Amino acid sequence: FYQSGGTISSQDTVDQRKELNNRPLSLTGSLNFTQPMWRKTSLDVSYSLSSLTDRSFQGTFANSGDKYNTMVDSLTSDYGMRSLLHQVILNFNHNDKKLFYLLSMNWLADYVRQKDILGDSTLHLRYINWLPRAWIYYHWDANTGFWFRYSASYQPPKFAQLQPAKNNIDPLHLVLGNPNLKPAYSHFIEAEYGRSGT
């Protein structure tokens, strides 16, 4: 490690063996239905179910003479995870020469189970989200138009980010997961007016 002036403040050596294993498995199924409502307008409904399971082992072993077989408990973790995601999407859309619009609502329910196999404890998480979306395109004539788009999305924490296990693969940047992390949300809004021609 170096001080701000460039002189060495301390030295250290990491003499360990790392064993990293992941066994993910994902399954997804969906149902879709479309119902015409009136002229050039329809309602689309879809449902999907996704299952993701994973077994994540991070083993750290210290040198005990001529072999690296002494497990370092503070740097070893073994987690089993399962995520069950339900998703329902409603799309109401209309399309003709002058006007196109899409009004959508996406409902998601994500149930996460994370088991600490070494520590014999289980964490249960549930994320319920409503994510709207709206697209509107209107053309006054062949040369003039207006566009508006809005959508919302969310990103749940990754399994590795939820595990409260220290990771020293990079000794200068120790990583520790946080089981209290919340999902990240983003919103996208765009409006545009265009006119072309002479």
Secondary structure by P-SEA (a helix, b strand, c coil): cccccccccbbbbbbbbbbbbbbbbbbbbbbbbbbbcccccbbbbbbbbbbbbbbbbbbbbccccccccccccccbbbbbbbbbbbbbbbbbbcccccbbbbbbbbbbbbbbbbbcccccbbbbbbbbbbbbbbbbbbbcccccbbbbbbbcccccccccccccccccccccbbbbbbccbbbbbbbbbbbbbbbbcc
